[in-house]
C-alpha cells in the first residue's frame, strides 16, 4: 500500500472516530437531560428540556432537619425535589392558600384598578387589617396586605372584584392544575376553610411560579409597608420573620406564612444564593412557638445549600 493510501486511510479513520465521539457525547448529554426531565415529569411538571441547564447533585449524606410533619425542599429552576417528608400527602395549608390567590390576581387584574370593600370582607375572621365596607383601595395595595400581613379581608375583597368568591376560587384551582398540582383543591381565597388542601411539594411548585412574578417577589421581601385607602392608612408588618432583622435569612426572596389550629404553623419561603434558588415548605411544625415555622424553614434551606451543589448538564 502506498504512502498516499495509508494517509488517506488514517484520515478517514480519524474522521470516523471524531464523528462517533461527537455523536456519543451528544447522546449522553441528551440522555442525562431526558433522565432529569423524566423524573420531573413524574411529578406532574411537564417541563421542556431547554428550560434548565443545571441539576442539583447531593454532595453530603447529612440527614435533613426534622422539624415539621410535612416538608419539601425544591430547586426553583429545575423543580427537582431535593428532600421531602410526606410531601405528597394532602393536608390543609391555611394561609399558604394566598399564594394561589396572588397568582390569580396577577393574572386577571390591573394593579391600579380600584376595589370597593364589601361587607363580606369587613366581616371576615382571623388575620386582617380591619378594612371597612365602602373603602376604596387599589388592587396593588390589597395585594400588599394579602402577602405582607396575610390579611383575610384583603383576600375576600380581591375575590369579589369583578367576580364572585366561588368563581375566583375556581380560577385558583384551575391555576393549580395548569401547573401540574393535581393534589391541590382550595375552598376559599384566604385559607380559613380547612377542607381545602394541598401538599408540601405542590405548595412549593405554586410558590416557584409566584416568585417568577416581579411584583409578587418585591412585595414578599418587604419587612413592613404602609398603604392607604381613600379614608385612612394601614401599617403592614410581614408575618414572615425571615425577612425581618430578628431572624433575617441570607439571600431571602420572601415567603408566605400560614396557621390554623388544624393545619398548624406553616411557611413556604425562597432563598437565592450564588444564582441558585431553593424553596422550602414546612407544614404543621412540631413546635407551636411563634418562631417555629421560620426556624424549620431556615434550617431546611441552610441544609440544602450546605449539602447540594449544581452541575451543568
Secondary structure, DSSP 8 states (H G I E B T S, - for coil): --HHHHHHHHHHHHHHHHHHHHHHHHHHHHHHHHHHHHHHHTTT----GGG-SEEEEE---------EEEEEEEETTT--EEEEESTTS-B--GGGGHHHHHHHHHHH--TT-EEE--HHHHT--SS-----TT-EEEHHHHHHHHHHS--HHHHHHHHTSSS-HHHHHHHHHHHHHHTT-TT-B-SSSSS--TT-BB-HHHHHHHHHHHTTSHHHHHHHT-SEEEEE-SS-EEEEE-S-GGGSGGG--TTEEEEEEEEETTTEEEEEEEEEETTEEEEEEEEEES--STTHHHHHHHHHHHHHHHHEEEEE-
